[in-house]
Structures are given as structure tokens and as C-alpha cells.
Amino acid sequence: QQREQEREKEHAEKQKLEIERWRKRAQDLRVKVADWASEKEERESTQAQAEIETKRKEKHRRKIREDAYRQKQKELLKNWHETQERQKHDNEERRVRELEQQEAESKLGREAKEKRKRPKSKHRQKKQHQQPQQQAAAAAAT
């Protein structure tokens, strides 16, 4: 009986040790799981932070590109307006020159017309007066 009691006692101790080992193993696993969860949370947090930073940088780059595009469009529009103004000015100058040229030509035309209207010299008048008489005489002679 005593031997059996010792065996039972040993068996009970072995079970106790086994239960303690399983408890310790379970506790170790819980610690590992907690560590893994913590590491996973840290990785996810780091990744989320990196994504936020990437988005922030991309937004900044996009803003720079858009600002540059807007500035370029502004300059193109300014150049277009300057070109339009220059063309308008050039057209006005050309119109003024054409009007001045037309005016000068019409003035020359008037002067030429006035020259034709001026009385002819007496010698010329006499010569022209004699020509019809000579023509009439020549016609009568034939």
C-alpha cells in the first residue's frame, strides 16, 4: 500500500509538473502572440505612416507641377496678348502709312491735274491755234 501511495504521489507530482509545463508553454505562446501582434501593429503603423508620407510627397509634387503648368499658361496668355497688341499696333501703323501714301498720291494727282489746267504759254497757244487752220487749208487743197 505504501508503494502504491508513493506511485500515486509520483503520478500526481508528474501530472502537476506536466500541467505546470503546459501552463508555462501556454504563457510563452501568449507572450509570443502578443509580441507578434505588437510587431504586426508596428509594421502596419510604419507602413501606414510611409503611405501617408508618400501621399503627402506626391501631393506636393503634383502641386508643384500644377503651379508650373499654371505659370506656363499665364506666360503663354501674356505672350499671346502682347502679340495681339503688337499686331494691332503694326496694323494701325500700316493703315496710317497707307493713308499717308494715298494722301500723297492724291496730292500728286491733284497737282498734275492743276498743271494740265494751267493756261498754256502764248507761244503754245498760238501754235495750237495755227494747227487747225493749217489742217483746214490742207484739206481744201486736196
Rosetta blueprint (number, residue, H / E / L):
1 Q L
2 Q H
3 R H
4 E H
5 Q H
6 E H
7 R H
8 E H
9 K H
10 E H
11 H H
12 A H
13 E H
14 K H
15 Q H
16 K H
17 L H
18 E H
19 I H
20 E H
21 R H
22 W H
23 R H
24 K H
25 R H
26 A H
27 Q H
28 D H
29 L H
30 R H
31 V H
32 K H
33 V H
34 A H
35 D H
36 W H
37 A H
38 S H
39 E H
40 K H
41 E H
42 E H
43 R H
44 E H
45 S H
46 T H
47 Q H
48 A H
49 Q H
50 A H
51 E H
52 I H
53 E H
54 T H
55 K H
56 R H
57 K H
58 E H
59 K H
60 H H
61 R H
62 R H
63 K H
64 I H
65 R H
66 E H
67 D H
68 A H
69 Y H
70 R H
71 Q H
72 K H
73 Q H
74 K H
75 E H
76 L H
77 L H
78 K H
79 N H
80 W H
81 H H
82 E H
83 T H
84 Q H
85 E H
86 R H
87 Q H
88 K H
89 H H
90 D H
91 N H
92 E H
93 E H
94 R H
95 R H
96 V H
97 R H
98 E H
99 L H
100 E H
101 Q H
102 Q H
103 E H
104 A H
105 E H
106 S H
107 K H
108 L H
109 G H
110 R H
111 E H
112 A H
113 K H
114 E H
115 K H
116 R H
117 K H
118 R L
119 P L
120 K L
121 S L
122 K H
123 H H
124 R H
125 Q H
126 K H
127 K H
128 Q H
129 H H
130 Q H
131 Q H
132 P H
133 Q H
134 Q H
135 Q H
136 A H
137 A H
138 A H
139 A H
140 A H
141 A H
142 T L
